[in-house]
Amino acid sequence: MEQPLRSVLATRGLITFNVGDARYAAPVEEVAGLLDADRISPLPGRNGPMAGVVAFRGGVVPVLDLAAALDVQESNGAAAYVIVLERGTDRFSLLVRGMPRLVLSRDAQHRDQVAPDPDSEGDGPAVIAVYEIAGREVLGLDYWSLMDSIAPPAAFRLSGIGGR
Amino acid sequence: MTDVGRDHHNSSNVHGAPSSPPSPTVAVFAVVLLAGLGAAGAAYGLGDLLGLGVGAGIALAGAVVAAVAAGKSAPPDVKAIALLDVLTAEDAPSTPPSRFRGEPWASLYLMAIGDAEAQRTATLAIQEVERLRRELEQKPVSAAAAAFEPGPSYANDELVGAGHDSELSTAVAEPAVTNDRAAALQALAEALDPIREELSTIERELEPVVASLCVDGSAALPVRDSTPAKMVDALVQTAADGIEDMAAGLMRANELAGVAERVTNRATLLALNAALEATRSGSEAFASIAEETRRLAEYAREATDTISRLSSEIEIKVGETISSIQTSSEDAKAAVASIGSGTGSASRGVAPETVTALQALLLRVRTLRERIAVREEASVVAPAPTAPESRADTPEIQEEEPAMIHATFVEAEERVAAADTAVQAPAEPAEGPPQPVEGPPQLVEADASAEPLASAESPAPAEPVAYVEPKIPDWLEGIEPRQHG
């Protein structure tokens, strides 16, 4: 039985973006803003999926290269953007290729709600929701857990970066 | 010589000398003889025969001595008259007779004999000039050169002034010289008429030929690059420079398109942020701002897409043009190579050097015709100079214009023959000469035996006439023109 969209989708809209061939989404309530990738300041001794930091609203926000974190090969031709995610005072950002898009809730369908599996920790990012937008499947990831797995909050506290 | 003798006779008459030569020796001889005979008669009357014989002998000897003495002591005017008689004789010797040697009149005799030689030389010169004039008059084409020769009366006037009192003789003969000058100018004008007509005909025939060759484009190219291969290279280089400039402009346009795309992306990002904020907060104000920003971003996106599309199309066309130019360059080089080897149909074209030469030739013909007209006007308007002054102009005319006319036509024959040979030699014999060159037969088909001055209007001579340098007699070289104030 198909449920009404607004009752199912617990968000006003989604910011969708591509990583590789897959399309991902983040709820607009957790997106603080969108920036151009040329504002990223690379860090010395950069290693892994961390692309650097970016200044946002008076603070310094770490940037996570989502393609590198998901181990997906990206084409270098597309323009890169930074999606700043925010929960309370904690912020971090995702580096994606291609212009993100805003999809209102009326245009999206919450097809599945996936509960995190405690046993699958460490195997990859947890998919917490599956949406369908214009007939195409869009995945909602637990970006915070992914960020915590790559860069623990204690490291940022010691370094003074971000509010984490 | 006759004048000189007559002058001396006149001077003798003025002094009252007898017209027939006297015989003073005979008169003295007769007087002394009569005196001796008188003395002998007186002695005979006295009866002294011896005295008679001695007196007669003394009378005879004295008469002889007196006669000899009287002959040696003749007056100078009498000697001069006797010398003139010798001088006016037909067989006058080159040296004075022995009886006049040692006398002052001997030098006069020598001077008179020298003048007589000069007169004979001048007479021979007159005859030579007259003969040359008659020969040149028999050749109509070379009438211009003949007209520049001094006429017979003019030459006679020259000889009148060639004597020892030339000033007086020239002044007396000046009206006749003026008339002869006018006659010579008239002859000059008449002789120049066929030349002028011929020059006009050549000019009219050369103009369309040169114009057609220029229209064909062979002469429109810069003369500095005369070689066809260089012309092709210059053309390709010019096109390449233009393409490079266009490519640089296109690159700049692409940079500006990139900037516009970045601006569009920023506008889109701004619209997305506004929409995001409006979605998060549910504010109508943010929603309207987000909507306007989105429209602005869409408009910028469309413009940027248009610019990018046009830039791409131009880039593609530039690439195609470059390829086409390269192909054309290769074809042109191949065509030039075929022209050089004489195997292509284009080898029948006229070289730019030939066109340039024809243009220069046409210019020379015009200049020559203008110079003839100017000189003719100057001859008609200016007052007739005296004989020595006109004689000073004559060598210039003789040396410049006939020589220039001759050189011009010889050069015309050579260049047209060379062009005709260059055009017809590598071509297929059946196709004939190229169409643009449709000049008169004497221009296109000129050869060494053609008559350069022949035309339909002017009387055509039967045989080719070559230019003959006017022969100036030796006796004219030392004569200086008389200066007029």
Interface residues (C-beta under 8 A of the other chain):
Chain A: R12 G13 I15 V28 E29 V31 G33 L34 L35 D36 A79 Y81 M99 P100 R101 L102 L104
Chain B: N265 R266 T268 L269 L272 N273 A275 L276 T279 R280 G282
